[in-house]
């Protein structure tokens, strides 16, 4: 069963510890390291998993090698992200590498994505919008609680949640156009 827990104040510190590990492991290969997902939204309930996107210039074998040498384990079955309706389905825009935490470390998912790809921008804008829209964040958290409690097969959680996430993202995209607050504006909590 999936567990959605109330916001934990240590989540930003947990992210910072991973960010330091990733900076050491990847050096200049990492163009940016961010905290995304529900644990990055102050006050939001979430699965107790730190989601971290690392932006790179290219998805190169050197990146995978550096991650493996640092003890991160690659998930080969997660080689692409979900494509929202109306987006270019070219796999080049949605490819990624996913790693889980080294042994004996707190649970984390590290998503390596290419700079400028749609899947690199999506989670940053999504996060920024939830931070700026507490009512949307609360509604999204409630959806996640209900899914976690009601799904017969917890493995389907991401697939069932994706269409709701797309609705939030589409609202976020409109919001960013109106306000100019995109994924990487200096005043947004975008980079570490």
C-alpha positions as CSV (number, residue, x, y, z in Angstrom):
1,X,0.0,0.0,0.0
2,X,1.1,3.5,-0.8
3,X,1.5,5.9,2.1
4,X,0.9,9.7,1.7
5,X,2.2,11.4,4.8
6,X,1.8,15.0,6.1
7,X,4.5,17.5,5.1
8,X,7.8,16.9,6.9
9,X,10.1,19.8,7.6
10,X,13.2,17.7,7.1
11,X,12.4,17.2,3.4
12,X,14.3,20.3,2.2
13,X,17.4,19.2,4.2
14,X,17.1,15.7,2.8
15,X,17.2,17.2,-0.6
16,X,20.2,19.4,0.2
17,X,22.2,16.4,1.3
18,X,21.4,14.6,-2.0
19,X,22.2,17.7,-4.0
20,X,25.7,17.8,-2.4
21,X,26.2,14.1,-3.1
22,X,25.1,14.6,-6.8
23,X,27.3,17.7,-7.2
24,X,30.3,15.7,-6.1
25,X,29.4,12.6,-8.2
26,X,28.6,14.5,-11.4
27,X,30.7,17.6,-11.2
28,X,30.3,19.8,-14.3
29,X,28.1,17.2,-16.0
30,X,25.2,18.5,-13.7
31,X,24.0,21.8,-15.1
32,X,21.4,22.1,-12.3
33,X,20.0,20.1,-9.5
34,X,16.5,20.8,-8.2
35,X,14.0,19.5,-5.7
36,X,10.6,18.6,-7.3
37,X,7.6,16.6,-6.5
38,X,5.3,17.0,-3.5
39,X,8.1,17.0,-1.0
40,X,9.3,20.3,-2.5
41,X,6.0,22.1,-1.9
42,X,5.9,23.5,1.6
43,X,3.0,22.1,3.6
44,X,2.0,19.5,1.0
45,X,1.3,15.9,1.9
46,X,3.4,13.5,-0.1
47,X,5.0,10.1,-0.5
48,X,8.1,10.1,1.7
49,X,10.4,10.1,-1.4
50,X,12.7,12.9,-2.4
51,X,12.4,13.6,-6.2
52,X,15.4,15.2,-7.7
53,X,15.8,16.2,-11.4
54,X,19.4,16.7,-12.6
55,X,19.7,18.6,-15.8
56,X,22.5,17.7,-18.1
57,X,23.6,18.8,-21.6
58,X,23.2,15.3,-23.0
59,X,22.2,11.9,-21.7
60,X,25.7,10.4,-22.0
61,X,27.1,7.1,-20.8
62,X,29.5,9.2,-18.7
63,X,26.5,10.4,-16.6
64,X,25.3,6.9,-15.9
65,X,28.9,5.9,-15.1
66,X,29.4,8.7,-12.6
67,X,26.1,7.9,-10.9
68,X,26.9,4.2,-10.7
69,X,30.4,4.9,-9.2
70,X,28.7,7.1,-6.5
71,X,26.4,4.1,-5.6
72,X,23.2,5.2,-7.3
73,X,21.3,2.3,-8.9
74,X,19.8,2.8,-12.4
75,X,16.2,1.9,-13.1
76,X,16.2,0.9,-16.8
77,X,12.5,0.4,-17.0
78,X,11.9,4.2,-16.6
79,X,13.7,5.4,-19.7
80,X,10.9,7.9,-20.7
81,X,8.4,10.2,-19.1
82,X,4.7,10.3,-19.7
83,X,3.7,12.4,-22.7
84,X,0.8,14.8,-21.9
85,X,-2.0,15.1,-24.5
86,X,-1.2,17.6,-27.2
87,X,2.6,17.4,-26.8
88,X,5.1,16.2,-29.4
89,X,5.4,12.5,-28.7
90,X,9.0,12.3,-30.1
91,X,10.8,10.1,-27.6
92,X,13.8,12.4,-27.8
93,X,11.8,15.0,-25.8
94,X,10.8,12.6,-23.1
95,X,13.9,10.4,-22.6
96,X,15.6,10.3,-19.2
97,X,17.7,8.2,-16.9
98,X,16.3,7.3,-13.4
99,X,18.3,6.3,-10.4
100,X,17.4,5.3,-6.9
101,X,19.4,6.1,-3.8
102,X,22.6,4.3,-2.8
103,X,22.2,1.5,-0.2
104,X,21.4,2.7,3.4
105,X,20.3,6.2,2.2
106,X,16.9,7.6,2.6
107,X,14.5,6.9,-0.3
108,X,15.0,9.1,-3.4
109,X,14.3,9.1,-7.1
110,X,16.9,10.9,-9.2
111,X,15.7,11.8,-12.8
112,X,18.4,12.8,-15.2
113,X,17.0,14.9,-18.1
114,X,18.4,16.8,-21.0
115,X,18.4,20.6,-20.7
116,X,15.6,22.3,-22.7
117,X,13.5,19.1,-23.2
118,X,9.8,19.3,-22.4
119,X,10.3,16.7,-19.6
120,X,13.0,18.8,-18.0
121,X,10.7,21.9,-17.9
122,X,7.5,20.2,-16.9
123,X,8.3,19.2,-13.3
124,X,9.9,22.6,-12.5
125,X,6.9,24.6,-13.7
126,X,4.5,22.1,-12.0
127,X,6.3,22.6,-8.7
128,X,6.4,26.4,-9.0
129,X,2.7,26.5,-9.7
130,X,1.8,24.4,-6.7
131,X,4.0,26.6,-4.5
132,X,2.2,29.7,-5.8
133,X,-1.3,28.0,-5.7
134,X,-1.9,26.5,-2.2
135,X,-5.5,25.6,-3.0
136,X,-4.4,23.6,-6.1
137,X,-1.7,22.0,-4.0
138,X,-4.2,21.0,-1.3
139,X,-6.6,19.5,-4.0
140,X,-3.8,17.6,-5.6
141,X,-2.6,16.2,-2.2
142,X,-6.2,15.1,-1.5
143,X,-6.3,13.3,-4.9
144,X,-3.1,11.5,-4.1
145,X,-4.4,10.5,-0.6
146,X,-7.5,9.0,-2.2
147,X,-5.6,7.2,-4.9
148,X,-3.1,5.8,-2.4
149,X,-6.0,4.5,-0.2
150,X,-8.3,3.3,-3.0
151,X,-6.2,1.7,-5.7
152,X,-6.3,-2.1,-5.7
153,X,-2.9,-2.2,-7.4
154,X,-0.5,0.4,-6.0
155,X,1.8,-0.1,-9.1
156,X,-0.8,1.7,-11.2
157,X,-0.6,4.9,-9.0
158,X,1.7,6.8,-11.5
159,X,-0.5,5.9,-14.5
160,X,-3.7,6.9,-12.7
161,X,-2.2,10.1,-11.3
162,X,-0.7,11.3,-14.7
163,X,-3.9,12.7,-16.2
164,X,-4.5,14.8,-13.0
165,X,-0.9,16.0,-13.1
166,X,-1.4,17.0,-16.7
167,X,-4.5,19.1,-15.7
168,X,-2.4,20.9,-13.1
169,X,0.5,21.4,-15.6
170,X,-1.8,22.9,-18.2
171,X,-3.1,25.4,-15.6
172,X,0.5,26.0,-14.6
173,X,1.5,26.7,-18.2
174,X,-1.3,29.3,-18.5
175,X,-0.3,30.8,-15.2
176,X,3.3,31.1,-16.2
177,X,2.4,32.9,-19.5
178,X,0.2,35.3,-17.5
179,X,2.7,36.0,-14.7
180,X,6.0,35.4,-16.4
181,X,6.9,33.0,-13.6
182,X,8.4,30.1,-15.6
183,X,10.5,27.2,-14.3
184,X,13.7,29.0,-14.0
185,X,13.1,32.6,-13.1
186,X,15.7,33.9,-10.6
187,X,13.1,34.6,-7.9
188,X,11.5,31.2,-8.1
189,X,12.8,28.3,-5.9
190,X,14.2,26.6,-9.0
191,X,17.9,25.8,-8.5
192,X,20.2,24.8,-5.7
